[in-house]
Amino acid sequence: MNKRLTIIFISLAVVVLLVVLSCVIFIIGDVQVETTSDLTLTDEQKASIVNDSQIAKYSSIFALSEEKASEYIESKNPTLKVVMIERKAPNKVVINITGRTGLFAVTTEGGYAVLDRDLKRIDDVSDIGDKFLCVTSGIDLTDVALGGFLDNDKLVKMIRAAEEVSFVGARFGAFFVTMQVGGSYVDLTTNTGVIFRLNASDNIGTILKQCYNFYLNAANDAQKSSGYIYLSDSGFRHAYSL
């Protein structure tokens, strides 16, 4: 019996010791910010991001919510995106940050609202200057505040399809200079003058890629400079008016 009690007491002591050590060792003591190669932040900006994250020093590293910390950071910093938050045992946290690139300049009463590839409103400007942004009309941003997201799955699919054929970041706005969003279609005007008429359906991404393929392989110079490339009942066609 005494031997049994001794084993129980030793086991309890080991458990208590492990709990105490975890409370002492696995507490957050260092929070750092690292950026991608295309983004430079000052020490002051990095310190502000750590503060915005609301990651509490001397709290348990296991209690950290990466999702909430990311939301806190991005709500205060619309032009930044949290790529990942890493827990590095025993007590270090690394916040990996990248910048958001504007794709669309949506016309508003005061100028333009800049949206990125995720349709996040990252900036409001009075003039876009010489930035490669696709000037966009037909989108209602009344309920989308700075830092908020436009809920439009079809446009997201269109953007991802454009990225698959090399229109990533500023290249999108350099080629597609304007966008008109209608109820049943999206018109993308290219920098050569022709318009891609896309059906606003779940297949909008496929339609964009096929319009671009027609543009590259079938359209002559005149067809590239005016009119529409669109999906007809008999396939993709060019028309000077619709």
C-alpha positions, 0 to 999 in steps of 0.5 A: 500500500505504501509503495502504491501511495508513493507511486501516486504521489510521484506521479502527481508531483510530475504532473504538477511540475510539468504544468508549472514548467509549461506555464513558465516556459510556454508563455509568449515573450517575443512577438516579431513582424516579418515582411515579404521581399516587396514590402518594407516597414519601419520598426515603428510600423512593426511595433504598431502591428504587434499592438494591433494584433492584441497578442498579449505578452506573457500569455500562453502560446497555446491560447493564441488565436491566429484568426482573431489576431489576423482580423485585428491587424487587417481591420486597422491596416487595410493595405496589409495582409497577414500571410501567416502567424507562426508559433515558434516554441517555446515562447516566440510568435512571428507575424508574416505580413505582405502588402495588398495590391490595388486592382480596381478603382471604383468610381465614387462621389468623392473619387475612387475606392481602390479594391484588391484581388480579394475585393477588399476596399484598401484605400480611398483616393481622389485621383489614381494618377498613373497607377495601373488600376482598372477604372470600374463602374456599376458597383455599389459600395455603400455598405462596404467601408474602408477595410471591408470586402465586396461580396461578389463571388463571380468577380472573384472567379473572374480575377482568379481566372485572369491570374491564371493567364498572367494578369497578376497584380498591376498587370491586370489594370495595365491590360484591362483599363476599364470595367463596367459591371451590369446585371447580366454581364461584365464588360472589360475594355482592353488597352488595345480597345476591344471589349471582352463581354463576359456573362455574369455567370458561374462560368465567368472565369472560363469565359474570360480565358476563352475571350483572351484565347480568341483575342490572341489567336483569332482576332485581327488587328481591327478586331483587337482595337474595337468592338466586342469579343463575346460568347455567342450561341455558336461559340466565341465571336467578334462584333463591332456592336452588340 
